[in-house]
Structures are given as C-alpha cells and as structure tokens.
Amino acid sequence: MSAVTLYSSPEVVDVEGTRSPPASGGATGEEGGELGVGENSRRPTRGQSTTAQPHRHGEEWRARPPEKAMAWIWMLMAAGAVLLWAVSLGRVLSSSSPACLPANSTFLSPPRGDRMSRNVLLVLAHPDDESMFFAPTILFLKSKGHSIHILCLSQGNADGLGNIRKEELYLACVTLKIPAEQVKVLDHSELQDGFHKNWDHGLIAELTLAQSQLWNIDTIVTFDSQGVSGHPNHCDVHHGICKLLRDNGQGHIEAWELVSLNIFRKYSGPVDIWLSSTLSSSSKQPTYTLVNNSPSRSFEAMASHKSQWVCVK
C-alpha cells in the first residue's frame, strides 16, 4: 500500500480513499494526527501536512522512501561499479604477459612443419588502425614469438594528410616492435580513404594475395563485417579478404576477424573482460579474448598518430 499525505482541506480522507465530512467531535491538533475513521480522526491545521500512519485496527501502510535512503542506494551502486572496474583492471594488469581466454585455448598454435612461429598479416584500411583496434592482438602475437606483417591499403588521405599519416604508422610500429620492412602502405587510386568511397573487393583480394605470397603468410587478421567502428572502408577490407579465401581456395591461410562490440561494451573498459571471456567460452564458432596487460604500450603506439589527436567541434 502507498502512503497518503493530507493537506489543508475542509474534508477528511478515509482509509478507502473516499472523502467524507469531518467526524463529529474530531479535534484539530497543531501537528496533525492519526488518519482513521471515527471520533478520533484528526485534521491538520491549514498549511501543514501529515503522512498517514498505520490504522489501529491493523491496516498496513508503506512509508514513502526518504530522499536520503535513495541517495544511499545510488551511492552504493556507484561504489559497486567502481569496485568492479578496479577488480577488472587488476585482473588485466596482474598477468605477466598478454593472455588468451579461454586459458586452455590453442589459438594460433604453431603451424605444421618445423616452424614454431607463424607469419601473420594484419590487413588494415588506414594508418592508426593497428594501434586503435589491433594493439592487443599484436602484443599477444609478439609475446608468442609470431612474426607480424602489416598491409595498410590506404594512406588515410581523406584530409590531405596521407604522407604524414604514413610516417606515423611507421613510428607506431617501432613502439609495437614491428620491423619497417614488414610494413607496406599502399596508395592506390581505387582505394582512397573516405566514408563515401567504395572499395573494390576483387582488387583488395588481388593486392592482399600478392603481398601474402611475397611474405609467405599463413595467417590473416582483419576486421569483421561491421568494421569494428562501422567505417565502410573497414567493411570493404573484410569482404575483400573473404573473396580472397573463397575465390583462390587458400586452404593454407588461416583467417581471423576482430569482433565488433556495441557501444556499451566498447567503452566499459576492463569490465568487459568478464562478458567477453564468458561469450568466448560459449560461442559456437572459435572465439578468443585477448587480454592486453600493457595498455600503456597501446597508448604509446596511438600517441604516434599525432595528426589524429584532434578536437571535433
């Protein structure tokens, strides 16, 4: 039941919520009195209010939660969220090396033959993709001794900064410990940066195949169909790699895609590690969560792209 508040009125509100004339003999108290039916009913003085109290015959009334109690509830919820964030961050930083979840996974195990490491090709759309999206993947693969190569399909010249962004990519790769000779940045007339630029999937497949053969690539890592950030160039890269695998029957090349997340999970920071690890374990397709234990390295790599540190007005 809910509380009922009485205000100055020539009538009295009874328990059933109906209005009735004042009971005979009812006295008026300065601070209001009990709400009831009968001779002992009281009426508040003008300009004052009172909250209904339990009826003497056993009717129950639920008091309205005070504002201070609601404030405490919100404070406890905020404290719980901060604690969860801190515990999640501690789990990320407590590992001595980048981790893969589930822990017993065989993600990118050594290929067949005498080689103990893989030649991995990251196919990107623009300079800064390697730092903004793939840094945890790069750091994990490097920790396992795999050789990382980067094919960037454009210079990111949408704002006329293509040459600057190209050099920034090489600087970021120094931080990520990827040799310059294992980085290739293209400037093809049909693959120019832009939200309204449609990239030819067949051309992407052709250029990627040529570079894969040159570097003896056995594993490709790229965007999924949603492009992580939704950029159409990212999506085109995904479809180009799919065409490469489908049309050329590249049975010796293993391909992986970075899964796009909704905006809540994307910006929840280390808290998402719990949900990601759970979904990885229950996914029907092989799915793994790579935990970056060195976010400062990722930040340092992204800091190399100074041209992209701009304030949007």
Buried (B, 14 or more C-beta within 10 A) or exposed (E): EEEBEBEEEEEBBBBEEEEEEBBEEBEEEEEBBBBBBEEEBBBBBEEEEBEBBBBEEEEEBEEEEEEEEEEEEEEEEEEEEEEBBEEBBEBBBEEEEBBBBEEEBEBBEBBEEEEEBBBBBBBBBBBBBBBBBBBBBBBBBBBBEBBBBBBBBBBBBBEEBBEBBBBBBBBBBEBBEBEEEBBBBEBBEEBBBBEEBEBBBEBBBBBBBEBBEEBEBBBBBBBBEBBBBEBBBBBBBBBBBBBBBEEBEBEEBBBBBBBBBEEEBEEBEBBBBBBBBEBBEEEEEEBBBBBBBBBEBBEBBBBBBEBBEEEEE
